[in-house]
Amino acid sequence: SRSKQKRSKATKRLRVVEAFLRSDNRPEWMILTILPVIPPDLRPMVQLDGGRFATSDLNDLYRRVINRNNRLKRLLELGAPDVIVRNEKRMLQEAVDSLIDNSQRGKALSRRGRRELKSLSDLLKGKKGRFRRNLLGKRVDYSGRSVIVVGPQLKLYQCGLPKTMALELFRPFVLSRLVGLNYAANVKGARRFIERNRPEVWEVLEEVIKERPVLLNRAPTLHRLGIQAFEPVLIEGSAIQLHPLVTTAFNADFDGDQMAVHVPLASKAVQEARELMLSSKNLLKPADGEPIIGPSKDMVLGVYYLTLDSGKEHKGHGRVFADMHEVEMAYHLDQLELHAKIKARVNTWYDENGNRLEEQEERLIETSVGRVLFNLVLSPEIQFVNKVLDKGAVKDLIGEILELTDEDTTTMVADRIKDIGFTYATRSGISVAVSDITIPEAKREIISQAMTAEEEVENDFHRGLLTEQEQNDRVIEIWQKATDTIAKAIKDTMDPLSNLAIQANSGAGKGGFSTISQLAGMRGLMADPSGRIIPLPIRSNFREGLTTLEYFISTHGSRKGLADTALRTADAGYLTRRLVDVAQDVITIEDDCETEEGIRITIAGSEADQPLRTRVFSRVTSKHVAHPETGEILVKRNELIENDQLRKIANSGVEEVYVRSPLTCKSKRGVCVMCYGLDLGRGKLVRTGAAVGIVAAQSIGEPGTQLTLRTFHTGGVAAGSDITTGLPRVEELFEARKAPKGEAVVSEIAGKVEVFQSDKYTDLRVVRVVHSEMAEDEYKLNKGWKAGVKEKDEVEEGAVIASKEDTTLSANHTGKVRMAGKTKIVVAYEIRQEEEYEIPSNTRLIVKNGDEVEPGQELTEGSLNPHAILRIQGREACQIYLLSEVQKVYRSQGQNINDKHFEIIIRKMMSKVVISNPGDTDYLPGDYVDRLDIRNVNEKLLEEGKQPARYNDELLGITKASLNTESFLSAASFQHTIKVLAGAAIGGTNDPLFGLKENVILGKLIPAGTGYEVHMEALARAKAGKALEDGGDGEGEPIAEVEAPAEADAATEVDTATEVDKAAEPAAD
């Protein structure tokens, strides 16, 4: 058929028919003749006080079906008129429909309270349904929760557990130990023994808790480090004590946060907790490989104060010491002050400028007493650090220790830095009083200058020299400048050793100097809820106090901020959920997929200010990296780029590096170890069976709450449309929206630009891209042919240019003739392509008359449409665009996330192709097929000499990609549960159970991490068994398959699989 609608409709119907044929389902089975009724336990009736009954909604729905069915039977027996019977039949059908799925029809309401009845479908779908509530979110035994307090005396791998809580959590182990030690004859006796609160119980508890660590978790668990294992230490009181260095990972603070404690029971679980989850084994952040156990707040303050260079003379100034211990002794004997400049002989790894030497050397260095004391707690591999340390420097230091030594040394040193930090923060006696806030003299002068400038702008506006917009912009600029000048004045006049300055410079407080300039300078310009800047500045600071109007203006935007935060949390959570869903089945499944491909990373193409080194770090090269001058090979092909290789690359000035990437990995499911590279959270090459998809989703989702939610209004009309930033922009990219906000107009062809005013509309401009090139047709004249044209003749298309008796030769194109000797006629002609784009006048053009453009180049400002890039420039360009755009958003908010995490998500978005012409395959036009699958199918067809399928690359949004997975269990537990299950039932779909979600739903071990070996063994066994049966090889056989129930008995299947849930239905009164 010609019509597109008819074709797509036919294809849809064909799809259903094909599903029936493939699954051996009969169409007549799709009609229920007998309606199964679920067991009474699942639709309980409860007697309320007062003799009334509360019943489950399902009973109502069933009752309605029974009533109507009986009425229909009676009407048929009585031989009622056709119209009544028809009506009754329709009502019966409606009753059955609403029993199975009530959400579809608007009519189905309950008699009481106008509340819609919950049907069988509602039991399954949504956050409260069977899938997400009971199968994916189970509750566990042996757990407790309590408020957390700080435990500065703990080691990094310990946590303080209240005694009463520990006794409750470890009760079964205590009972068995009491019986074992003959304190009691049996379990019942042991219970009584505990109830009597005998002192022996606590001794036994002390022994028992040594056997297993506990897991601590703080909700919301946004990434892997939200659950960590600790060795419990029994404490008095009833609050859990948490080590201060792990607060960053949990994003915890001590203002009343609560945490949950879980006890691992199985021996395998205990082993996992000990070896993989212990807090001292998780020192790096999986998102970017930076250390996550950096000291913060008081600890940083103490270290900064300790290593400060005061620039004054102190007691003991200029003395010389033989070694560090002698300095320590003199300090404790009160002969030196903390900031005294001294000389000491030390072993150091660094030269005068702080660069690391090849080997340690002993020399006399000038330093301060505090720095010597600080270096005494460091391990010898890192001494001697002779500089002032703020928050960033301490974090880098811990990173360097981890790189040079091992995890145990690092945790030990981190603990000692924590202790010394707390000690000297206390000793420093730093405090803050109102009198510390000094307002600079220059403030008055600066403000009066700004007011004069503002008046001039006002006058210009009244004279009509400026538009309102320009006036606004200028006023804002004047006050912005004034605010900055005052802030600078504060910095200049402030004593760098004052209490406030130390807190701001050390990184112990939030916000550094900006808070101080609000306390002592002026608050400056505020934004209103829509993000526009109010051109009325707040001239006061908090030291002087704000006027009523100023206070009102400042609250205006702040409330928007608070409202935003609440909304943003939900949005970010939903984004994370979609990301996890799309990437959950990406696991490292083989060591090397042996692809030759990779992506090119250049210095010039560094997106979002990322230097080359951060982008190539942790990757495997796909080509040799050679020195640009000598040609010496610095890094071989397939070698992991770690810190040593990075230094070589950085020092040689290499311009581009080819690395392997998940985007180009050829593994069928998941990715291979070589294309993934370093496991950032562990600092080693990733292992097979690592759940890299989940890690990627968490790394992207975790900082999501920090991204801004607002679309900034860039001063109203000036830029045409608002620029989407922050979270909405990330969502727009990941969901691959067909029309992104503020879309740029893109040239489809290469050529020269002409810009002119539109004839039809005054407010439209037209950009015409013209591409012209000369081409030639050659015509050979064999013997006996006679030319019918002369040199430089103009010929029309189809004109005769040569003849031989009756046969003639005609020109293919209109053009100019050139005779090349006697035997050849050449017709030169122009190929001309042109495209026109209409552009509204308020959109900014970024090309001008006479510019040359490439296909896919933007003609106006705005964001590109990824679908257009895919169509015009192809797959690779589209992937790189998505990657760099998402990175821009995160970088602008100061979030560093490694590219490979985004690449895994983008790989899944581009893993499918859409069939345009099925050829001799079984697919239908418009089917989504895996890219690697269709390649294999086509290769086979070509070998057999058949017609291969034609297809186009397709970019799917993450929601669509997760619903297009082979696993119906995973898709059903994500969204559109009923639609997915119905489709799976008709098609008799198999679920190969390759992902994590499907296995969790069935209560099996996930095929990743420690469960991966188990999975591979099962796979091998299944393969061997299959090979014996078939006498063939069972290539890629799934371990277990779940058949979707055929529709005929779908209703019975609904609830049998899950645990009987007594409170399935909330009893209504």
Summary of the structure (lengths in Angstrom):
residues: 1069
radius of gyration: 36.9
end to end distance: 58.3
largest distance: 124.2
contacts: 3272
relative contact order: 0.08
helix: 44%
strand: 17%
